[in-house]
């Protein structure tokens, strides 16, 4: 559709060119909005957690290691009556739960 809502007959090349132009305009606008929001956050000294590789190999390995540690702590909790080990297990379970709540699959 044209800018006023009317339909246009375009060649495939013209269509792709028009869509590319519109996407570029929208991304430019989005970038401006994001920069403004980030500037406001910086004024309030807000920090944003950033993980560029959501499910990278290292993260999967760390997650598997933490899951294994939780499993061992759970299996041995009757052998070693330790509040410290129980606290450690619960803390690791909370970390796994928080990580899973972000939409990451368990390994």
Secondary structure, DSSP 8 states (H G I E B T S, - for coil): --TTS------HHHHHHHHHHHHHHHHHHHHHHHHHHHHHHHHTT------SSTT-HHHHHHHHHHHHHHHHHHHTTTTS--HHHHHHHHHHHHHHHHHHHTT----
